[in-house]
């Protein structure tokens, strides 16, 4: 049994949502089983996005997922983290004044493909159309329309874009959907650069 919301949003069972009031969804979204998703400062999920099973989105920061992005099974998106080299305790059970925490962002561009078991660290932008190979660790920005693998992820080849973009435009027209305008949320990335470490 699964839950089907308006705007063609399908949420499969056993997924957990924290800080739901900070989650903004658009249309044609699938969230598969056993996901753990935190709204943090803000989580925006665009159109035609699939979040695969056992994905976690956390860290308490800002996460922007643009149209046609795919996040495959087992991937971890960290929009913030405890800072182990600072003078603070690292545990979510600890009161804030005893911790050293950084809230940041992750921005996943349009048409990006995050394959299985990828870990994306805070403060990273995955460029439009980029692919991150299975079991890769992303610690720096990823260039658009590149295929990246490794720990840390590095580009190994380019990804063709022309037909992918054409198909995306056709689907917008067929479904009579306007592209998600992420520009109104990009300022949130900048605000995290100035958040105090607590």
Backbone as JSON Lines, residues from 0, in Angstrom:
{"i":0,"aa":"X","n":[0.84,-1.18,0.0],"ca":[0.0,0.0,0.0],"c":[0.89,1.24,0.0]}
{"i":1,"aa":"X","n":[0.53,2.21,-0.79],"ca":[1.28,3.46,-0.81],"c":[0.32,4.65,-0.79]}
{"i":2,"aa":"X","n":[0.88,5.81,-0.51],"ca":[0.1,7.03,-0.41],"c":[0.29,7.83,-1.68]}
{"i":3,"aa":"X","n":[-0.82,8.25,-2.29],"ca":[-0.77,9.06,-3.51],"c":[-1.41,10.4,-3.2]}
{"i":4,"aa":"X","n":[-0.62,11.46,-3.31],"ca":[-1.11,12.8,-2.99],"c":[-1.49,13.54,-4.28]}
{"i":5,"aa":"X","n":[-2.08,14.73,-4.09],"ca":[-2.36,15.57,-5.26],"c":[-1.04,15.92,-5.92]}
{"i":6,"aa":"X","n":[-1.1,16.42,-7.14],"ca":[0.08,16.74,-7.95],"c":[0.89,15.51,-8.33]}
{"i":7,"aa":"X","n":[0.24,14.35,-8.27],"ca":[0.89,13.1,-8.67],"c":[2.17,12.84,-7.87]}
{"i":8,"aa":"X","n":[2.04,12.91,-6.56],"ca":[3.16,12.6,-5.66],"c":[2.86,11.26,-5.0]}
{"i":9,"aa":"X","n":[3.77,10.31,-5.19],"ca":[3.6,8.98,-4.61],"c":[4.63,8.79,-3.51]}
{"i":10,"aa":"X","n":[4.15,8.46,-2.31],"ca":[5.03,8.18,-1.18],"c":[4.77,6.74,-0.75]}
{"i":11,"aa":"X","n":[5.77,5.91,-0.91],"ca":[5.64,4.5,-0.55],"c":[5.78,4.33,0.97]}
{"i":12,"aa":"X","n":[5.38,3.2,1.51],"ca":[5.34,3.03,2.96],"c":[6.72,3.04,3.62]}
{"i":13,"aa":"X","n":[6.67,3.24,4.92],"ca":[7.82,3.15,5.82],"c":[8.84,4.26,5.61]}
{"i":14,"aa":"X","n":[8.45,5.36,5.0],"ca":[9.33,6.51,4.92],"c":[9.02,7.45,6.07]}
{"i":15,"aa":"X","n":[10.04,8.16,6.54],"ca":[9.91,9.05,7.69],"c":[10.24,10.47,7.24]}
{"i":16,"aa":"X","n":[9.41,11.42,7.67],"ca":[9.61,12.83,7.32],"c":[9.73,13.64,8.61]}
{"i":17,"aa":"X","n":[10.83,14.38,8.74],"ca":[11.09,15.22,9.9],"c":[11.02,16.68,9.43]}
{"i":18,"aa":"X","n":[10.47,17.55,10.25],"ca":[10.32,18.97,9.9],"c":[9.58,19.13,8.56]}
{"i":19,"aa":"X","n":[8.44,18.47,8.47],"ca":[7.65,18.48,7.24],"c":[7.26,19.88,6.8]}
{"i":20,"aa":"X","n":[7.11,20.78,7.76],"ca":[6.68,22.15,7.42],"c":[7.74,22.89,6.58]}
{"i":21,"aa":"X","n":[8.96,22.37,6.53],"ca":[10.03,22.99,5.74],"c":[10.28,22.27,4.42]}
{"i":22,"aa":"X","n":[9.38,21.35,4.05],"ca":[9.52,20.61,2.8],"c":[8.52,21.15,1.78]}
{"i":23,"aa":"X","n":[9.03,21.57,0.61],"ca":[8.19,22.05,-0.47],"c":[8.32,21.08,-1.64]}
{"i":24,"aa":"X","n":[7.2,20.52,-2.08],"ca":[7.21,19.58,-3.19],"c":[6.46,20.17,-4.38]}
{"i":25,"aa":"X","n":[6.88,19.78,-5.58],"ca":[6.19,20.22,-6.79],"c":[5.35,19.06,-7.31]}
{"i":26,"aa":"X","n":[5.55,18.55,-8.53],"ca":[4.65,17.51,-9.03],"c":[5.43,16.36,-9.65]}
{"i":27,"aa":"X","n":[4.72,15.23,-9.81],"ca":[5.29,14.02,-10.41],"c":[6.55,13.59,-9.66]}
{"i":28,"aa":"X","n":[6.36,13.28,-8.39],"ca":[7.45,12.88,-7.5],"c":[7.15,11.48,-6.97]}
{"i":29,"aa":"X","n":[8.18,10.65,-6.91],"ca":[8.06,9.35,-6.25],"c":[9.1,9.29,-5.14]}
{"i":30,"aa":"X","n":[8.65,8.96,-3.95],"ca":[9.54,8.7,-2.82],"c":[9.34,7.25,-2.43]}
{"i":31,"aa":"X","n":[10.37,6.45,-2.64],"ca":[10.27,5.0,-2.44],"c":[10.37,4.62,-0.96]}
{"i":32,"aa":"X","n":[10.27,3.33,-0.69],"ca":[10.21,2.8,0.67],"c":[11.46,3.13,1.49]}
{"i":33,"aa":"X","n":[11.24,3.25,2.79],"ca":[12.3,3.33,3.8],"c":[13.23,4.55,3.65]}
{"i":34,"aa":"X","n":[12.69,5.66,3.19],"ca":[13.49,6.9,3.13],"c":[13.4,7.63,4.46]}
{"i":35,"aa":"X","n":[14.44,8.38,4.78],"ca":[14.46,9.26,5.96],"c":[14.77,10.65,5.44]}
{"i":36,"aa":"X","n":[13.78,11.55,5.53],"ca":[13.89,12.86,4.89],"c":[13.6,13.95,5.9]}
{"i":37,"aa":"X","n":[14.59,14.85,6.06],"ca":[14.49,15.96,7.0],"c":[14.34,17.27,6.24]}
{"i":38,"aa":"X","n":[13.35,18.07,6.65],"ca":[13.15,19.37,6.01],"c":[14.29,20.34,6.28]}
{"i":39,"aa":"X","n":[14.92,20.24,7.44],"ca":[16.01,21.15,7.79],"c":[15.58,22.6,7.7]}
{"i":40,"aa":"X","n":[16.5,23.46,7.24],"ca":[16.13,24.87,7.0],"c":[15.12,24.93,5.87]}
{"i":41,"aa":"X","n":[15.37,24.19,4.77],"ca":[14.43,24.11,3.65],"c":[14.83,22.95,2.75]}
{"i":42,"aa":"X","n":[13.85,22.16,2.34],"ca":[14.03,21.12,1.33],"c":[13.03,21.41,0.22]}
{"i":43,"aa":"X","n":[13.52,21.6,-1.01],"ca":[12.66,21.84,-2.16],"c":[12.88,20.71,-3.15]}
{"i":44,"aa":"X","n":[11.8,20.03,-3.53],"ca":[11.85,18.93,-4.48],"c":[11.08,19.36,-5.72]}
{"i":45,"aa":"X","n":[11.75,19.4,-6.87],"ca":[11.15,19.86,-8.11],"c":[10.23,18.84,-8.75]}
{"i":46,"aa":"X","n":[9.95,19.03,-10.04],"ca":[9.07,18.16,-10.82],"c":[9.84,16.94,-11.35]}
{"i":47,"aa":"X","n":[9.13,15.83,-11.48],"ca":[9.69,14.61,-12.07],"c":[10.95,14.17,-11.34]}
{"i":48,"aa":"X","n":[10.85,14.07,-10.04],"ca":[11.98,13.65,-9.2],"c":[11.66,12.29,-8.58]}
{"i":49,"aa":"X","n":[12.62,11.37,-8.65],"ca":[12.48,10.09,-7.96],"c":[13.55,9.99,-6.89]}
{"i":50,"aa":"X","n":[13.11,9.72,-5.67],"ca":[14.01,9.46,-4.55],"c":[13.86,7.98,-4.22]}
{"i":51,"aa":"X","n":[14.92,7.22,-4.47],"ca":[14.87,5.77,-4.35],"c":[14.82,5.28,-2.91]}
{"i":52,"aa":"X","n":[14.63,3.99,-2.75],"ca":[14.5,3.4,-1.41],"c":[15.78,3.57,-0.6]}
{"i":53,"aa":"X","n":[15.59,3.67,0.71],"ca":[16.69,3.76,1.68],"c":[17.56,5.01,1.49]}
{"i":54,"aa":"X","n":[17.03,6.05,0.88],"ca":[17.76,7.31,0.76],"c":[17.55,8.11,2.04]}
{"i":55,"aa":"X","n":[18.59,8.82,2.48],"ca":[18.41,9.75,3.59],"c":[18.86,11.14,3.16]}
{"i":56,"aa":"X","n":[18.07,12.13,3.57],"ca":[18.38,13.54,3.35],"c":[18.34,14.18,4.72]}
{"i":57,"aa":"X","n":[19.49,14.64,5.21],"ca":[19.53,15.17,6.57],"c":[20.59,16.23,6.74]}
{"i":58,"aa":"X","n":[20.91,16.5,7.97],"ca":[21.94,17.47,8.29],"c":[21.41,18.82,8.71]}
{"i":59,"aa":"X","n":[20.11,19.05,8.51],"ca":[19.47,20.25,9.02],"c":[19.66,21.51,8.22]}
{"i":60,"aa":"X","n":[20.31,21.44,7.06],"ca":[20.55,22.63,6.25],"c":[19.53,22.8,5.15]}
{"i":61,"aa":"X","n":[19.99,23.3,3.99],"ca":[19.15,23.55,2.82],"c":[19.46,22.49,1.77]}
{"i":62,"aa":"X","n":[18.43,21.88,1.19],"ca":[18.62,20.93,0.09],"c":[17.67,21.3,-1.04]}
{"i":63,"aa":"X","n":[18.23,21.55,-2.22],"ca":[17.45,21.88,-3.41],"c":[17.65,20.77,-4.44]}
{"i":64,"aa":"X","n":[16.54,20.15,-4.86],"ca":[16.58,19.06,-5.84],"c":[15.76,19.51,-7.04]}
{"i":65,"aa":"X","n":[16.44,19.76,-8.15],"ca":[15.77,20.34,-9.32],"c":[15.05,19.28,-10.16]}
{"i":66,"aa":"X","n":[14.27,19.76,-11.15],"ca":[13.47,18.9,-12.02],"c":[14.31,17.81,-12.67]}
{"i":67,"aa":"X","n":[13.67,16.64,-12.83],"ca":[14.23,15.47,-13.51],"c":[15.45,14.87,-12.8]}
{"i":68,"aa":"X","n":[15.72,15.28,-11.57],"ca":[16.83,14.68,-10.83],"c":[16.4,13.32,-10.28]}
{"i":69,"aa":"X","n":[17.35,12.41,-10.21],"ca":[17.11,11.08,-9.66],"c":[18.14,10.82,-8.57]}
{"i":70,"aa":"X","n":[17.65,10.36,-7.43],"ca":[18.53,9.98,-6.33],"c":[18.26,8.5,-6.07]}
{"i":71,"aa":"X","n":[19.22,7.66,-6.4],"ca":[18.99,6.21,-6.37],"c":[19.18,5.62,-4.98]}
{"i":72,"aa":"X","n":[18.79,4.36,-4.87],"ca":[18.71,3.65,-3.59],"c":[19.98,3.75,-2.77]}
{"i":73,"aa":"X","n":[19.8,4.0,-1.48],"ca":[20.89,3.95,-0.52],"c":[21.76,5.19,-0.46]}
{"i":74,"aa":"X","n":[21.44,6.21,-1.23],"ca":[22.29,7.41,-1.23],"c":[22.02,8.26,0.0]}
{"i":75,"aa":"X","n":[23.03,9.03,0.39],"ca":[22.97,9.87,1.59],"c":[23.3,11.31,1.2]}
{"i":76,"aa":"X","n":[22.4,12.22,1.53],"ca":[22.62,13.64,1.27],"c":[22.73,14.35,2.6]}
{"i":77,"aa":"X","n":[23.86,14.98,2.84],"ca":[24.14,15.63,4.12],"c":[24.21,17.14,3.91]}
{"i":78,"aa":"X","n":[23.2,17.86,4.39],"ca":[23.18,19.32,4.24],"c":[23.73,20.01,5.48]}
{"i":79,"aa":"X","n":[24.33,19.26,6.36],"ca":[24.95,19.79,7.56],"c":[25.63,18.65,8.29]}
{"i":80,"aa":"X","n":[26.44,19.0,9.29],"ca":[27.17,17.95,10.0],"c":[27.67,18.44,11.35]}
{"i":81,"aa":"X","n":[27.9,17.51,12.25],"ca":[28.67,17.81,13.45],"c":[30.12,18.01,13.03]}
{"i":82,"aa":"X","n":[30.84,18.83,13.77],"ca":[32.23,19.15,13.46],"c":[33.15,18.47,14.48]}
{"i":83,"aa":"X","n":[33.7,17.29,14.14],"ca":[34.45,16.51,15.12],"c":[35.75,17.14,15.58]}
{"i":84,"aa":"X","n":[36.29,18.09,14.84],"ca":[37.54,18.72,15.24],"c":[37.32,19.99,16.06]}
{"i":85,"aa":"X","n":[36.07,20.34,16.32],"ca":[35.76,21.47,17.19],"c":[35.55,20.95,18.61]}
{"i":86,"aa":"X","n":[35.47,21.88,19.55],"ca":[35.31,21.51,20.95],"c":[33.83,21.33,21.3]}
{"i":87,"aa":"X","n":[33.22,20.28,20.76],"ca":[31.82,20.01,21.04],"c":[31.53,18.53,21.02]}
{"i":88,"aa":"X","n":[30.43,18.16,21.65],"ca":[29.99,16.77,21.63],"c":[29.27,16.51,20.31]}
{"i":89,"aa":"X","n":[29.41,15.31,19.79],"ca":[28.81,14.97,18.5],"c":[27.76,13.88,18.67]}
{"i":90,"aa":"X","n":[26.53,14.33,18.87],"ca":[25.45,13.38,19.1],"c":[24.15,14.17,19.11]}
{"i":91,"aa":"X","n":[23.18,13.7,18.38],"ca":[21.9,14.42,18.29],"c":[21.12,14.45,19.59]}
{"i":92,"aa":"X","n":[21.51,13.65,20.57],"ca":[20.82,13.69,21.86],"c":[21.33,14.82,22.74]}
{"i":93,"aa":"X","n":[22.42,15.5,22.33],"ca":[23.08,16.51,23.13],"c":[22.42,17.87,22.91]}
{"i":94,"aa":"X","n":[22.19,18.67,23.96],"ca":[21.64,20.02,23.77],"c":[22.57,20.87,22.89]}
{"i":95,"aa":"X","n":[21.98,21.8,22.12],"ca":[22.71,22.59,21.13],"c":[23.93,23.29,21.69]}
{"i":96,"aa":"X","n":[23.83,23.81,22.9],"ca":[24.95,24.58,23.46],"c":[26.18,23.74,23.76]}
{"i":97,"aa":"X","n":[26.04,22.41,23.71],"ca":[27.17,21.51,23.95],"c":[27.76,20.95,22.66]}
{"i":98,"aa":"X","n":[27.19,21.32,21.52],"ca":[27.6,20.73,20.24],"c":[28.35,21.74,19.38]}
{"i":99,"aa":"X","n":[29.06,21.23,18.38],"ca":[29.66,22.05,17.33],"c":[29.09,21.55,16.0]}
{"i":100,"aa":"X","n":[28.18,22.32,15.42],"ca":[27.41,21.88,14.26],"c":[27.51,22.93,13.16]}
{"i":101,"aa":"X","n":[27.61,22.48,11.93],"ca":[27.57,23.38,10.78],"c":[26.34,23.03,9.94]}
{"i":102,"aa":"X","n":[25.49,24.01,9.67],"ca":[24.35,23.83,8.77],"c":[24.75,24.42,7.42]}
{"i":103,"aa":"X","n":[24.59,23.65,6.36],"ca":[25.05,24.07,5.05],"c":[23.96,23.81,4.01]}
{"i":104,"aa":"X","n":[24.36,23.4,2.81],"ca":[23.39,23.13,1.74],"c":[23.91,22.03,0.84]}
{"i":105,"aa":"X","n":[22.99,21.44,0.08],"ca":[23.3,20.6,-1.07],"c":[22.33,21.02,-2.17]}
{"i":106,"aa":"X","n":[22.86,21.25,-3.37],"ca":[22.04,21.66,-4.51],"c":[22.27,20.65,-5.63]}
{"i":107,"aa":"X","n":[21.2,19.92,-5.98],"ca":[21.27,18.91,-7.03],"c":[20.58,19.47,-8.26]}
{"i":108,"aa":"X","n":[21.35,19.66,-9.33],"ca":[20.86,20.33,-10.53],"c":[19.88,19.5,-11.34]}
{"i":109,"aa":"X","n":[19.24,20.19,-12.26],"ca":[18.27,19.6,-13.18],"c":[18.94,18.47,-13.97]}
{"i":110,"aa":"X","n":[18.22,17.38,-14.16],"ca":[18.66,16.21,-14.92],"c":[19.81,15.44,-14.27]}
{"i":111,"aa":"X","n":[20.2,15.79,-13.07],"ca":[21.3,15.07,-12.41],"c":[20.86,13.65,-12.05]}
{"i":112,"aa":"X","n":[21.81,12.74,-12.06],"ca":[21.55,11.33,-11.77],"c":[22.54,10.89,-10.7]}
{"i":113,"aa":"X","n":[22.01,10.74,-9.48],"ca":[22.79,10.26,-8.35],"c":[22.51,8.76,-8.26]}
{"i":114,"aa":"X","n":[23.51,7.93,-8.55],"ca":[23.25,6.49,-8.59],"c":[23.35,5.89,-7.18]}
{"i":115,"aa":"X","n":[23.39,4.58,-7.05],"ca":[23.23,3.93,-5.75],"c":[24.39,4.19,-4.79]}
{"i":116,"aa":"X","n":[24.0,4.33,-3.53],"ca":[24.94,4.4,-2.4],"c":[25.96,5.54,-2.5]}
{"i":117,"aa":"X","n":[25.55,6.65,-3.06],"ca":[26.41,7.84,-3.14],"c":[26.27,8.63,-1.84]}
{"i":118,"aa":"X","n":[27.37,9.21,-1.38],"ca":[27.34,10.1,-0.22],"c":[27.7,11.51,-0.69]}
{"i":119,"aa":"X","n":[26.82,12.47,-0.45],"ca":[27.06,13.85,-0.84],"c":[27.24,14.68,0.43]}
{"i":120,"aa":"X","n":[28.41,15.3,0.55],"ca":[28.75,16.08,1.74],"c":[28.17,17.5,1.66]}
{"i":121,"aa":"X","n":[28.12,18.2,2.79],"ca":[27.56,19.56,2.82],"c":[28.38,20.54,1.98]}
{"i":122,"aa":"X","n":[27.66,21.56,1.48],"ca":[28.3,22.65,0.76],"c":[28.61,22.35,-0.69]}
{"i":123,"aa":"X","n":[27.88,21.4,-1.29],"ca":[28.19,20.91,-2.63],"c":[27.04,21.22,-3.59]}
{"i":124,"aa":"X","n":[27.4,21.62,-4.81],"ca":[26.44,21.75,-5.9],"c":[26.77,20.7,-6.95]}
{"i":125,"aa":"X","n":[25.77,19.89,-7.29],"ca":[25.89,18.91,-8.37],"c":[25.34,19.6,-9.61]}
{"i":126,"aa":"X","n":[26.17,19.85,-10.6],"ca":[25.76,20.6,-11.78],"c":[24.68,19.92,-12.58]}
{"i":127,"aa":"X","n":[24.01,20.71,-13.42],"ca":[22.95,20.19,-14.29],"c":[23.44,18.99,-15.08]}
{"i":128,"aa":"X","n":[22.64,17.93,-15.09],"ca":[22.93,16.77,-15.92],"c":[24.1,15.91,-15.48]}
{"i":129,"aa":"X","n":[24.7,16.22,-14.34],"ca":[25.86,15.44,-13.89],"c":[25.41,14.06,-13.4]}
{"i":130,"aa":"X","n":[26.29,13.08,-13.56],"ca":[26.07,11.72,-13.06],"c":[27.12,11.44,-12.0]}
{"i":131,"aa":"X","n":[26.67,10.86,-10.87],"ca":[27.59,10.43,-9.82],"c":[27.48,8.9,-9.74]}
{"i":132,"aa":"X","n":[28.6,8.21,-9.99],"ca":[28.6,6.75,-10.03],"c":[28.42,6.1,-8.67]}
{"i":133,"aa":"X","n":[28.0,4.87,-8.67],"ca":[27.72,4.12,-7.45],"c":[28.89,4.15,-6.47]}
{"i":134,"aa":"X","n":[28.55,4.28,-5.18],"ca":[29.51,4.25,-4.07],"c":[30.5,5.42,-4.08]}
{"i":135,"aa":"X","n":[30.22,6.46,-4.84],"ca":[31.1,7.62,-4.86],"c":[30.82,8.52,-3.67]}
{"i":136,"aa":"X","n":[31.82,9.34,-3.33],"ca":[31.71,10.31,-2.25],"c":[31.97,11.69,-2.84]}
{"i":137,"aa":"X","n":[30.98,12.57,-2.72],"ca":[31.08,13.91,-3.31],"c":[31.44,14.9,-2.21]}
{"i":138,"aa":"X","n":[32.61,15.53,-2.34],"ca":[33.07,16.5,-1.35],"c":[33.25,17.89,-1.94]}
{"i":139,"aa":"X","n":[33.17,18.01,-3.28],"ca":[33.34,19.3,-3.96],"c":[32.28,19.44,-5.03]}
{"i":140,"aa":"X","n":[32.1,20.68,-5.53],"ca":[31.15,20.92,-6.61],"c":[31.46,20.05,-7.82]}
{"i":141,"aa":"X","n":[30.39,19.64,-8.51],"ca":[30.51,18.78,-9.69],"c":[30.08,19.57,-10.92]}
{"i":142,"aa":"X","n":[30.89,19.54,-11.96],"ca":[30.61,20.28,-13.19],"c":[29.39,19.7,-13.9]}
{"i":143,"aa":"X","n":[28.62,20.58,-14.58],"ca":[27.46,20.1,-15.34],"c":[27.84,19.11,-16.43]}
{"i":144,"aa":"X","n":[26.95,18.19,-16.69],"ca":[27.03,17.24,-17.8],"c":[28.34,16.46,-17.82]}
{"i":145,"aa":"X","n":[28.78,16.04,-16.62],"ca":[29.95,15.17,-16.5],"c":[29.55,13.9,-15.77]}
{"i":146,"aa":"X","n":[30.29,12.83,-16.0],"ca":[30.13,11.57,-15.28],"c":[31.29,11.49,-14.29]}
{"i":147,"aa":"X","n":[30.95,11.27,-13.01],"ca":[31.93,11.34,-11.93],"c":[31.9,10.08,-11.1]}
{"i":148,"aa":"X","n":[33.08,9.56,-10.74],"ca":[33.16,8.37,-9.9],"c":[34.32,8.53,-8.92]}
{"i":149,"aa":"X","n":[34.25,7.76,-7.84],"ca":[35.39,7.67,-6.93],"c":[35.15,8.28,-5.57]}
{"i":150,"aa":"X","n":[36.16,8.18,-4.74],"ca":[36.13,8.67,-3.36],"c":[37.38,9.47,-3.09]}
{"i":151,"aa":"X","n":[37.41,10.76,-3.37],"ca":[36.29,11.61,-3.76],"c":[35.96,11.49,-5.25]}
{"i":152,"aa":"X","n":[34.73,11.86,-5.61],"ca":[34.27,11.76,-7.0],"c":[35.04,12.72,-7.89]}
{"i":153,"aa":"X","n":[35.45,12.18,-9.06],"ca":[36.17,12.98,-10.06],"c":[35.57,12.69,-11.43]}
{"i":154,"aa":"X","n":[35.61,13.68,-12.33],"ca":[35.02,13.47,-13.67],"c":[35.85,12.49,-14.49]}
{"i":155,"aa":"X","n":[35.14,11.61,-15.2],"ca":[35.83,10.66,-16.09],"c":[35.42,10.83,-17.54]}
{"i":156,"aa":"X","n":[34.27,11.44,-17.79],"ca":[33.83,11.69,-19.17],"c":[32.67,12.68,-19.15]}
{"i":157,"aa":"X","n":[32.31,13.14,-20.34],"ca":[31.15,14.03,-20.48],"c":[29.9,13.21,-20.76]}
{"i":158,"aa":"X","n":[28.76,13.8,-20.41],"ca":[27.47,13.18,-20.68],"c":[26.77,13.99,-21.76]}
{"i":159,"aa":"X","n":[26.23,13.36,-22.79],"ca":[25.52,14.12,-23.82],"c":[24.27,14.77,-23.24]}
{"i":160,"aa":"X","n":[23.96,15.97,-23.71],"ca":[22.84,16.71,-23.1],"c":[21.69,17.02,-24.04]}
{"i":161,"aa":"X","n":[21.95,17.09,-25.33],"ca":[20.95,17.64,-26.26],"c":[19.64,16.88,-26.23]}
{"i":162,"aa":"X","n":[19.67,15.56,-26.36],"ca":[18.43,14.78,-26.41],"c":[17.75,14.74,-25.05]}
{"i":163,"aa":"X","n":[18.53,14.7,-23.97],"ca":[17.94,14.68,-22.63],"c":[17.14,15.96,-22.4]}
{"i":164,"aa":"X","n":[17.71,17.1,-22.76],"ca":[17.0,18.38,-22.6],"c":[15.75,18.43,-23.49]}
{"i":165,"aa":"X","n":[15.87,17.91,-24.72],"ca":[14.73,17.91,-25.65],"c":[13.58,17.08,-25.07]}
{"i":166,"aa":"X","n":[13.91,15.91,-24.53],"ca":[12.87,15.05,-23.94],"c":[12.23,15.71,-22.73]}
{"i":167,"aa":"X","n":[13.03,16.39,-21.93],"ca":[12.48,17.11,-20.79],"c":[11.48,18.17,-21.2]}
{"i":168,"aa":"X","n":[11.82,18.94,-22.24],"ca":[10.91,19.97,-22.73],"c":[9.62,19.35,-23.28]}
{"i":169,"aa":"X","n":[9.74,18.22,-23.97],"ca":[8.54,17.53,-24.48],"c":[7.63,17.08,-23.34]}
{"i":170,"aa":"X","n":[8.24,16.57,-22.27],"ca":[7.44,16.1,-21.14],"c":[6.73,17.25,-20.42]}
{"i":171,"aa":"X","n":[7.42,18.38,-20.26],"ca":[6.75,19.55,-19.69],"c":[5.49,19.88,-20.49]}
{"i":172,"aa":"X","n":[5.62,19.89,-21.83],"ca":[4.48,20.25,-22.68],"c":[3.38,19.21,-22.59]}
{"i":173,"aa":"X","n":[3.77,17.93,-22.66],"ca":[2.79,16.85,-22.62],"c":[1.97,16.87,-21.33]}
{"i":174,"aa":"X","n":[2.62,17.13,-20.2],"ca":[1.94,17.13,-18.91],"c":[1.42,18.51,-18.52]}
{"i":175,"aa":"X","n":[1.69,19.52,-19.36],"ca":[1.27,20.89,-19.11],"c":[1.76,21.38,-17.74]}
{"i":176,"aa":"X","n":[3.07,21.22,-17.54],"ca":[3.72,21.59,-16.28],"c":[4.79,22.63,-16.57]}
{"i":177,"aa":"X","n":[4.83,23.67,-15.75],"ca":[5.89,24.66,-15.86],"c":[7.12,24.17,-15.11]}
{"i":178,"aa":"X","n":[8.31,24.47,-15.63],"ca":[9.53,24.09,-14.9],"c":[9.55,24.73,-13.51]}
{"i":179,"aa":"X","n":[10.11,24.01,-12.56],"ca":[10.27,24.53,-11.2],"c":[11.33,25.64,-11.23]}
{"i":180,"aa":"X","n":[11.0,26.79,-10.7],"ca":[11.93,27.92,-10.67],"c":[12.69,27.91,-9.35]}
{"i":181,"aa":"X","n":[13.89,27.36,-9.36],"ca":[14.7,27.28,-8.14],"c":[15.37,28.6,-7.8]}
{"i":182,"aa":"X","n":[15.34,29.58,-8.71],"ca":[16.04,30.84,-8.46],"c":[15.53,31.52,-7.19]}
{"i":183,"aa":"X","n":[14.25,31.31,-6.88],"ca":[13.69,31.93,-5.68],"c":[14.22,31.31,-4.39]}
{"i":184,"aa":"X","n":[14.92,30.18,-4.5],"ca":[15.46,29.52,-3.3],"c":[16.99,29.58,-3.22]}
{"i":185,"aa":"X","n":[17.64,30.05,-4.28],"ca":[19.11,30.04,-4.29],"c":[19.71,30.92,-3.21]}
{"i":186,"aa":"X","n":[18.99,31.96,-2.8],"ca":[19.5,32.82,-1.73],"c":[19.68,32.03,-0.43]}
{"i":187,"aa":"X","n":[18.94,30.95,-0.25],"ca":[19.05,30.14,0.97],"c":[20.44,29.5,1.07]}
{"i":188,"aa":"X","n":[21.05,29.18,-0.07],"ca":[22.41,28.62,-0.05],"c":[23.37,29.64,0.57]}
{"i":189,"aa":"X","n":[23.21,30.89,0.18],"ca":[24.11,31.93,0.69],"c":[23.92,32.17,2.18]}
{"i":190,"aa":"X","n":[22.69,32.04,2.66],"ca":[22.47,32.27,4.09],"c":[23.18,31.24,4.94]}
{"i":191,"aa":"X","n":[23.36,30.02,4.42],"ca":[24.02,28.99,5.23],"c":[25.52,29.26,5.36]}
{"i":192,"aa":"X","n":[26.09,30.05,4.44],"ca":[27.51,30.36,4.53],"c":[27.83,31.22,5.76]}
{"i":193,"aa":"X","n":[26.8,31.89,6.27],"ca":[27.01,32.81,7.39],"c":[26.39,32.34,8.69]}
{"i":194,"aa":"X","n":[25.87,31.1,8.67],"ca":[25.29,30.6,9.91],"c":[26.38,30.36,10.94]}
{"i":195,"aa":"X","n":[26.12,30.72,12.17],"ca":[27.15,30.48,13.19],"c":[27.3,28.99,13.47]}
{"i":196,"aa":"X","n":[28.5,28.59,13.78],"ca":[28.75,27.23,14.26],"c":[28.38,27.21,15.72]}
{"i":197,"aa":"X","n":[27.53,26.27,16.1],"ca":[27.08,26.24,17.51],"c":[27.7,25.06,18.23]}
